[in-house]
Amino acid sequence: MKKGLSLEHAVEAFAGLMVLLSVVLTWSVHPAWMWLTVFVGVNLFQQSFTGFCPAAIVLRKVFGLKTEAELAAG
């Protein structure tokens, strides 16, 4: 049984939060905030091919999150 939030799920949650935030900022502040959505989407797309995710690096270092494999191994 795994314990806690995995790094992979934290990255997905963070990306979703950033997209929602950019929609709110685009609607309430300025249309240029839509570029935040583009940035998040591009990062998710390139991460699917390269495996490199800056958000994952930060989440691991700051919050000490572990990957699904690390959580399963104990």
N, C-alpha and C positions, 0 to 999 in steps of 0.2 A: 504494500500500500504506500502510495507516495504522500509526502507531507509538504504542505505549503504550495506557493505559486511557483510554477516553473518559469524559466527565462523565456521560453518560446511563447507562453501565454501572456507574460508581462509585455513582451514586444507587441503582440497583437492588440492587447488592451491599450497600450500607449499610442499605437498607430490609429486605432479607432477614436481615441480621445482627441488626438490632434486633428483628425478629419472633422469631427463634430465641432471642435473649437474654431477651425477655419471657416466653417459654414456660418457659425454665429458671428464671427468677426466680419465676414464678407457681407452679411445681411445688415449688421448694426453699425459697422464702422466705415469700411471702404471696400469696394470690389477687388482691390489689389490683394487682399488677404486670400483670395482664391489660389494664389501662387503657393501658399502653404500646403494646400491639398495636393497640388502638382508635385511639390517637393517630397511629401510623404509617399505619394504613389510611385514616384521614380525610385525612391529608396527601397520600397518594398519589392518593386520589380527587379532591381539590380541585385538585391539580397537573395532572391530566389535562384539566381544563376551563380552568383559568386560566393554566397555564404557570409559575406562581410556586412555587418549591420552595426553602425555607430551607436545606435540606441541600445543594442544588446551589450556592447562593451561598457557603456555608462551604467546600465542597470546592474550588470554583474559587479562592477567595481564599487558603486555607491551602496547598493542594497544587498550585495552578496548573494544574488539569486543563482540557483543551479539549474542546469539543463534537465530535461525529462530523463535522460539517461543517467545523469548523476543522482537524481532523486530516486530512481528505480534501483540503483546499485546500493543505495543506503549511505 
